Amino acid sequence: MDDRQHSATTSFHSAEPASSSTRPTRGRKDTPPRKHITVACNACRLRKYKCNGDRPVCTGCQDRGTECIYDADSDSTRASTLKRKYDALETETMHYRALAQLLREAPPPEAEAVLGKLRSGQSVTSILGPNVAKQERFAGLDQEVAAIDSARRLAAGTNETPLQQLLQDTQASTQPESRPNRDERMQISNLLTRKASEEEVQHQDTQMSG
């Protein structure tokens, strides 16, 4: 009796279908995650082709034999890259304006000392000194005036040049129309900042939806 019951139980279990976990999968492939392209190359963007974002040369440019150039790094948007370049150019322009004004207004010994540093290969930023950024925060002072003060003190080898006297000299000799239009520059900077923020939000939304 026990042998017949055990045989029936064994036969019943052997007739059960295999579980889904033990069934072999046929024709099933793992789908690779989608690649989110933040910046397309210039050639694909101008011709409105789909760009896969490969670097240094995307597949489309490689197939077409065209030059592949990207305006931005792979981990940033075009607007944020333009904003960084604009800020760097703005700072560089301010330093060169300060240097030109220094050479125009400084006493001959100080101007010759600055020219000597330039001819020896020193950069403009090193000549203007590391304290330019701190001096730009002084209340009521123009950025260019602060840079000139730093360069004059560096050329003279002393920190005793009165900043207030330099401000008076600069205001007396500088015409208002020669100054850059700060309102227009501020509008450009704000526009690039807003555009960069919008592109960053869109990029994050795309990553979350993918």
C-alpha positions as CSV (number, residue, x, y, z in Angstrom):
1,M,0.0,0.0,0.0
2,D,2.8,2.4,0.9
3,D,4.7,1.5,-2.2
4,R,1.7,2.3,-4.4
5,Q,1.1,5.6,-2.7
6,H,4.8,6.7,-3.0
7,S,4.8,5.7,-6.7
8,A,1.6,7.7,-7.4
9,T,3.1,10.8,-5.6
10,T,6.3,10.5,-7.6
11,S,4.4,10.3,-10.8
12,F,2.2,13.3,-9.9
13,H,5.3,15.5,-9.2
14,S,7.0,14.5,-12.4
15,A,3.9,15.5,-14.4
16,E,4.0,19.1,-13.0
17,P,5.2,21.7,-15.5
18,A,8.6,23.2,-15.0
19,S,8.5,26.5,-13.1
20,S,9.1,29.8,-14.9
21,S,12.4,30.2,-13.1
22,T,13.8,27.1,-14.6
23,R,12.5,27.5,-18.1
24,P,15.2,28.5,-20.6
25,T,14.7,31.8,-22.2
26,R,14.7,31.9,-26.0
27,G,15.5,34.9,-28.1
28,R,15.6,37.2,-25.1
29,K,18.3,39.9,-25.1
30,D,19.3,42.4,-22.5
31,T,18.4,45.9,-23.8
32,P,21.4,48.3,-23.2
33,P,20.5,51.5,-21.4
34,R,19.7,54.4,-23.7
35,K,22.5,56.9,-24.1
36,H,21.5,60.5,-23.4
37,I,23.2,62.9,-25.7
38,T,23.6,66.3,-24.1
39,V,25.5,68.0,-27.0
40,A,25.5,67.2,-30.7
41,C,28.5,68.0,-32.8
42,N,28.4,71.1,-34.9
43,A,28.2,69.2,-38.2
44,C,25.2,67.1,-37.2
45,R,23.5,70.1,-35.5
46,L,23.8,72.3,-38.5
47,R,22.5,69.6,-40.9
48,K,19.9,68.4,-38.4
49,Y,21.3,64.9,-38.4
50,K,21.0,62.6,-35.4
51,C,24.3,62.6,-33.5
52,N,25.3,59.7,-31.3
53,G,27.7,61.9,-29.3
54,D,30.8,59.7,-29.7
55,R,34.1,61.5,-29.2
56,P,36.4,62.5,-30.6
57,V,34.5,61.7,-33.8
58,C,30.8,60.8,-33.9
59,T,29.6,57.9,-36.1
60,G,27.8,60.2,-38.5
61,C,30.9,62.4,-39.2
62,Q,33.0,59.3,-39.5
63,D,30.7,57.8,-42.1
64,R,30.4,61.1,-44.0
65,G,34.1,62.0,-43.7
66,T,33.3,65.4,-42.2
67,E,35.1,67.3,-39.4
68,C,33.6,66.6,-36.0
69,I,33.8,69.5,-33.6
70,Y,31.9,69.9,-30.3
71,D,31.1,73.3,-28.7
72,A,30.9,71.8,-25.2
73,D,32.3,69.1,-23.0
74,S,30.4,65.8,-22.8
75,D,29.3,66.4,-19.2
76,S,27.9,69.9,-19.8
77,T,25.4,71.8,-22.1
78,R,26.3,74.3,-24.8
79,A,24.7,77.2,-22.7
80,S,26.8,76.4,-19.6
81,T,29.9,76.1,-21.7
82,L,29.2,79.5,-23.4
83,K,28.6,81.0,-19.9
84,R,32.0,79.8,-18.7
85,K,33.7,81.1,-21.8
86,Y,31.9,84.4,-21.5
87,D,32.9,84.8,-17.8
88,A,36.5,84.0,-18.6
89,L,36.6,86.6,-21.5
90,E,34.9,89.2,-19.3
91,T,37.6,88.7,-16.6
92,E,40.4,88.7,-19.2
93,T,39.0,91.9,-20.8
94,M,38.9,93.6,-17.4
95,H,42.5,92.7,-16.7
96,Y,43.7,94.0,-20.1
97,R,41.8,97.2,-19.7
98,A,43.3,97.7,-16.2
99,L,46.8,97.0,-17.7
100,A,46.3,99.5,-20.5
101,Q,45.1,102.1,-18.2
102,L,48.0,101.5,-15.8
103,L,50.5,101.9,-18.6
104,R,48.8,105.1,-19.7
105,E,48.5,106.8,-16.3
106,A,51.3,105.4,-14.1
107,P,54.5,107.4,-13.6
108,P,57.3,106.4,-15.9
109,P,59.3,104.2,-13.4
110,E,56.2,102.2,-12.6
111,A,55.2,101.8,-16.2
112,E,58.7,100.7,-17.2
113,A,58.6,98.1,-14.4
114,V,55.4,96.7,-15.7
115,L,56.7,96.6,-19.2
116,G,59.8,94.8,-18.0
117,K,57.6,92.1,-16.4
118,L,55.6,91.7,-19.6
119,R,58.8,91.4,-21.7
120,S,60.1,88.8,-19.3
121,G,57.1,86.6,-20.1
122,Q,55.0,87.2,-17.0
123,S,51.2,86.9,-17.5
124,V,48.9,89.9,-17.1
125,T,47.2,88.2,-14.1
126,S,50.5,87.7,-12.3
127,I,51.5,91.3,-12.9
128,L,48.2,92.6,-11.6
129,G,48.7,90.4,-8.6
130,P,46.6,87.9,-6.6
131,N,44.7,90.5,-4.7
132,V,42.6,91.7,-7.6
133,A,39.6,89.5,-6.8
134,K,39.6,90.7,-3.2
135,Q,39.9,94.3,-4.2
136,E,37.0,94.0,-6.6
137,R,34.7,93.6,-3.6
138,F,35.6,97.0,-2.2
139,A,32.5,99.2,-1.9
140,G,32.3,102.1,-4.4
141,L,35.3,101.0,-6.4
142,D,35.4,100.1,-10.1
143,Q,36.9,96.7,-11.0
144,E,39.4,98.3,-13.2
145,V,40.5,100.7,-10.5
146,A,41.0,97.8,-8.1
147,A,43.2,96.0,-10.7
148,I,45.2,99.2,-11.4
149,D,45.8,99.7,-7.7
150,S,47.2,96.1,-7.3
151,A,49.5,96.5,-10.4
152,R,50.8,99.9,-9.2
153,R,51.6,98.5,-5.7
154,L,53.2,95.4,-7.3
155,A,55.4,97.5,-9.7
156,A,56.5,99.8,-6.9
157,G,57.2,96.9,-4.5
158,T,55.1,98.4,-1.7
159,N,51.6,98.1,-0.4
160,E,51.3,101.7,0.8
161,T,49.7,103.2,-2.3
162,P,46.5,104.9,-1.1
163,L,43.5,103.4,-3.0
164,Q,41.4,106.5,-2.5
165,Q,44.1,108.7,-4.2
166,L,44.2,106.3,-7.1
167,L,40.4,106.4,-7.4
168,Q,40.6,110.2,-7.6
169,D,43.3,110.2,-10.3
170,T,41.4,107.6,-12.4
171,Q,38.1,109.5,-12.1
172,A,39.8,112.7,-13.2
173,S,41.4,111.2,-16.3
174,T,38.9,108.6,-17.5
175,Q,35.9,109.7,-19.5
176,P,32.6,108.0,-18.8
177,E,32.0,107.0,-22.4
178,S,35.2,105.0,-22.5
179,R,33.9,102.5,-19.9
180,P,32.2,99.3,-21.1
181,N,28.4,99.2,-21.1
182,R,27.9,97.1,-17.9
183,D,24.1,97.0,-18.4
184,E,24.5,95.2,-21.7
185,R,27.1,92.8,-20.3
186,M,24.9,92.0,-17.4
187,Q,22.0,91.2,-19.7
188,I,24.2,88.8,-21.7
189,S,25.5,87.2,-18.5
190,N,21.9,86.8,-17.1
191,L,20.7,85.4,-20.4
192,L,23.4,82.8,-20.5
193,T,22.9,81.8,-16.9
194,R,19.1,81.4,-17.4
195,K,19.7,79.3,-20.6
196,A,22.3,77.1,-18.9
197,S,19.9,76.5,-16.0
198,E,17.0,75.5,-18.4
199,E,19.2,73.1,-20.3
200,E,20.5,71.5,-17.1
201,V,16.9,71.0,-15.9
202,Q,15.9,69.5,-19.3
203,H,18.9,67.2,-19.2
204,Q,18.0,66.0,-15.7
205,D,14.4,65.3,-16.7
206,T,15.6,63.3,-19.7
207,Q,17.8,61.2,-17.5
208,M,15.0,60.5,-15.0
209,S,12.5,59.6,-17.8
210,G,15.0,57.2,-19.3
